[in-house]
């Protein structure tokens, strides 16, 4: 088997822009290198979609919440992540690529194989890009998922812990939001 060029060389933003939607599906670009993600489970996808729906309803007309699309954190080297849920400015719906300045909140749903990436790597990258809120959802084999919330400290460009929720989430920021995790 012959390895394609993208497996050995950094991808630029210009190169990535020429790729088809099929080529971009299921990958992220970190420091210019392509990372292939395994397909998410149905449970993971359902949890992300239901959470996005709840966030979209709560966010009001100025914000949209959606699943599984690229957020361009930086161009050189290219850092292009695909959060499980992204809350972004409604006015930027047709702007591509979506930039950190468009994004209020990103959510990652942790799955087997994404633990370190979601808990450490992505949190660091989102914080350095200036995304104000980061939420991490841990799936539990039995029972409701657990939600960890983080808020950006702009001085350090690191997240500080918000709250940990195991049943009903009730928050005032970034907008009034309430959801029963057991219903997701």
C-alpha positions as CSV (number, residue, x, y, z in Angstrom):
1,X,0.0,0.0,0.0
2,X,1.3,3.4,-0.9
3,X,0.7,6.2,1.6
4,X,-0.7,9.4,0.1
5,X,1.2,12.7,0.4
6,X,-1.1,14.1,3.1
7,X,0.0,11.4,5.4
8,X,3.6,12.7,5.4
9,X,3.4,16.4,4.8
10,X,1.6,19.3,6.4
11,X,-1.6,20.4,4.7
12,X,-2.0,24.1,4.1
13,X,-5.3,26.1,4.3
14,X,-5.1,26.6,0.6
15,X,-4.8,22.8,-0.1
16,X,-7.6,22.0,2.3
17,X,-9.9,24.5,0.6
18,X,-9.7,22.4,-2.6
19,X,-10.7,19.2,-0.9
20,X,-14.3,17.9,-1.4
21,X,-16.7,17.5,1.5
22,X,-16.2,13.8,1.3
23,X,-12.4,14.2,1.7
24,X,-12.9,16.4,4.7
25,X,-15.5,14.2,6.5
26,X,-14.2,12.4,9.6
27,X,-10.9,14.3,9.7
28,X,-9.4,17.1,11.7
29,X,-6.2,19.0,10.9
30,X,-3.8,19.7,13.8
31,X,-0.5,21.6,13.2
32,X,-1.1,20.9,9.5
33,X,-1.3,17.1,9.9
34,X,-4.4,15.1,9.1
35,X,-6.0,13.2,12.0
36,X,-8.5,10.6,11.0
37,X,-11.3,10.1,13.5
38,X,-13.2,6.8,13.9
39,X,-16.9,6.9,13.2
40,X,-18.9,8.0,16.3
41,X,-21.4,5.6,17.9
42,X,-25.1,6.2,17.5
43,X,-25.3,7.0,21.2
44,X,-22.6,9.7,20.8
45,X,-24.3,11.2,17.7
46,X,-27.7,11.3,19.4
47,X,-26.3,12.9,22.5
48,X,-24.6,15.6,20.5
49,X,-27.7,16.3,18.4
50,X,-30.0,16.5,21.3
51,X,-27.7,18.8,23.2
52,X,-27.3,21.0,20.1
53,X,-31.1,21.1,19.7
54,X,-31.5,22.2,23.4
55,X,-28.7,24.8,23.0
56,X,-30.2,26.1,19.8
57,X,-33.5,26.6,21.5
58,X,-32.0,28.3,24.5
59,X,-29.5,30.5,22.6
60,X,-32.1,32.8,21.1
61,X,-32.0,34.5,17.7
62,X,-28.4,35.8,17.9
63,X,-26.8,32.3,18.1
64,X,-27.2,29.0,16.3
65,X,-26.1,25.6,17.6
66,X,-25.2,22.8,15.2
67,X,-23.2,19.6,15.0
68,X,-20.1,18.4,13.2
69,X,-18.7,21.1,11.1
70,X,-15.2,22.7,10.8
71,X,-14.0,25.5,13.0
72,X,-10.7,27.0,11.7
73,X,-8.6,27.9,14.7
74,X,-5.6,29.1,12.7
75,X,-4.3,29.1,9.2
76,X,-0.5,28.5,9.7
77,X,0.0,25.8,10.7
78,X,-3.5,24.8,9.8
79,X,-5.6,23.9,12.8
80,X,-9.1,22.9,11.7
81,X,-11.2,21.1,14.3
82,X,-14.7,19.6,14.1
83,X,-16.4,20.0,17.5
84,X,-19.3,17.7,18.3
85,X,-21.5,20.8,19.0
86,X,-20.7,24.4,18.2
87,X,-22.7,27.5,19.2
88,X,-21.9,30.3,16.7
89,X,-23.2,33.7,15.7
90,X,-26.3,33.4,13.7
91,X,-25.1,36.2,11.3
92,X,-22.1,34.0,10.4
93,X,-24.2,31.0,9.1
94,X,-22.9,31.4,5.6
95,X,-19.4,32.4,6.4
96,X,-16.8,29.8,5.7
97,X,-14.6,28.8,7.3
98,X,-16.1,29.4,10.8
99,X,-13.5,31.2,12.9
100,X,-13.1,31.4,16.7
101,X,-14.5,35.0,16.6
102,X,-17.8,33.5,15.4
103,X,-17.9,30.9,18.1
104,X,-19.3,31.3,21.7
105,X,-19.2,27.7,22.9
106,X,-17.9,24.3,21.8
107,X,-18.9,20.9,23.2
108,X,-17.0,17.7,22.9
109,X,-18.7,14.3,23.7
110,X,-15.9,12.0,24.9
111,X,-15.9,8.5,23.3
112,X,-13.5,5.6,23.6
113,X,-10.4,6.7,21.7
114,X,-11.0,10.4,22.1
115,X,-10.4,10.8,25.9
116,X,-7.0,12.5,25.8
117,X,-7.8,14.6,22.7
118,X,-11.2,15.9,24.1
119,X,-10.0,16.3,27.7
120,X,-6.6,17.9,27.1
121,X,-5.6,18.7,23.5
122,X,-8.8,20.2,22.2
123,X,-9.5,22.1,25.4
124,X,-6.0,23.7,25.1
125,X,-6.5,24.5,21.4
126,X,-9.9,26.1,21.9
127,X,-8.7,28.2,24.8
128,X,-5.6,29.4,22.9
129,X,-8.0,30.4,20.0
130,X,-10.1,32.5,22.4
131,X,-13.3,30.5,22.4
132,X,-15.1,31.7,25.6
133,X,-16.8,28.5,26.7
134,X,-15.9,24.8,26.5
135,X,-18.1,22.0,27.7
136,X,-17.1,18.3,27.8
137,X,-19.7,15.5,28.1
138,X,-18.6,12.2,29.5
139,X,-20.7,9.2,28.5
140,X,-21.6,6.8,31.4
141,X,-22.3,3.2,30.6
142,X,-25.4,3.3,32.8
143,X,-27.2,6.5,33.7
144,X,-27.1,10.0,32.5
145,X,-24.0,11.6,31.0
146,X,-21.9,14.0,33.0
147,X,-21.3,17.6,31.8
148,X,-18.2,19.5,32.7
149,X,-18.3,23.2,31.9
150,X,-15.3,25.6,31.5
151,X,-14.9,29.3,31.1
152,X,-12.0,31.0,29.4
153,X,-9.7,33.1,31.5
154,X,-8.7,35.8,28.9
155,X,-5.5,36.7,30.7
156,X,-4.0,33.2,30.7
157,X,-5.8,31.8,27.6
158,X,-6.7,28.8,29.7
159,X,-10.0,27.4,30.8
160,X,-11.0,27.5,34.5
161,X,-13.6,25.0,35.8
162,X,-17.2,26.1,35.8
163,X,-19.5,23.4,37.1
164,X,-20.0,19.7,37.0
165,X,-23.5,18.4,36.3
166,X,-24.9,14.9,36.7
167,X,-28.6,15.4,36.4
168,X,-30.2,18.8,35.6
169,X,-28.0,21.5,34.1
170,X,-29.1,25.0,35.0
171,X,-26.9,27.8,33.8
172,X,-27.2,31.6,33.4
173,X,-24.1,31.9,31.1
174,X,-23.4,32.0,28.3
175,X,-27.2,32.3,28.1
176,X,-30.0,30.9,30.3
177,X,-29.9,27.2,29.7
178,X,-31.6,24.2,31.4
179,X,-31.6,20.6,30.4
180,X,-32.1,17.3,32.1
181,X,-29.1,15.1,31.2
182,X,-31.2,12.0,31.9
183,X,-33.4,12.9,29.0
184,X,-30.6,13.2,26.5
